[in-house]
């Protein structure tokens, strides 16, 4: 599972590109993170969204053998995770600190 940041178009000529973090690959604890994401509730119809555009799009990409990657878009303006036509609310539990903890705890390569 990879955590990616993608710069979004600014629409402003001459403006330098937004700096993004290098992708972070989670190799252990992916099942724990998937369980957290799957336990999140659906986005309620009345959940508020802020009408702002951020310079970077954050996504979580799950790669499984012999399957298409599953891209989960993190929408912080709505506190929602979006994958295809499904959306989960993370107003009660932000899964990104869970990812960060699992990422920090995994063994490093020599």
N, C-alpha and C positions, 0 to 999 in steps of 0.2 A: 504494500500500500504506500502510495507516495502523496505527500502534501506538496502542492504546487502553488506558486504565485504567478499570475499572468498579468502584465501591464495592460491596461485598457487605453484605448485611443483617447487622447485629451482634446482633439479638435482644435488645438492651438498651435499654429505653425511656429517653428523656431523654438518650441519648448523642448527641453531635454527629456529623454525617456525616464520613466519612473524606475527607481532601483527596486529590484525584487530580491527576495531571499533565494538561496539555492534550494532546489528540491530536497526534501527530507524523506528518506525511505524507511518505513517501519517494517522490520522483518519478523519481530516477535511481538506478541500481544495483539495481533491484528484481529483475532477472534474476540478478544475483550472489547476492543474499540467497536467492532461490528455489532456486538451485543448492546453496547451503549446507544449507538445510532438507531438500531432497530427498536429499542425500547422508548424512543422519543415519540411523543404524540403527534398526530397529524396537525397541520397548521389550521387553527380555527379561522373561520371566515372573517371574524372581527379583529384579528391580530393586526396591530398597527405596523406600517412600514414608513420609513423616512424617505422623502423624495430627494435623495442625494446620490451622486455618483462618486464612487471611490476610485482612486487611481489604479488599484490592483484588485484582481479577481482571485480569490482563494478557492482551491478545489482539492478534494481528496479523491485519488484515483486508485480503485481496487483492481488488481490484475490477477486473474485466475487462469490456470492452464486450460487451453482449448475453449476459452470464452472471450467475448469482447470485453474490453475494460469497462468498468462501471465508474462513471464520473459523477461525483457528488459536489455540486456547487454550494459554497458557503455564502449565504446572503446575510451579511451583518446588519443591513438596513431593515430587514424584516425578522431577524433572528430565526432564519429558516435554512434548512438543508434541502436542496432540490436535486433529484435524480430522475430525469425523464419527466413523467407526468405525476410523480409522487413528491410530496413535500412534508418535511418534519419540522416541528417547532423546537427550538432550543432555548426558549425563554426561561425555563426552569433549570436547565443543565446545559452549559456550554461544553461540547465535546472536545474543543480544541485544547484545553488544559489536560484532558485525559490523554490525547495524542502526545502532547509535549512530555508528560510524565513517562509514558511508555517508551517514547523515543529516547529520552535521557537514560532510562534504565536498561536498554538493550545493550548486549555486548558489542564492543567496537571491533572492527576488523584489524588484524595486524598490518 
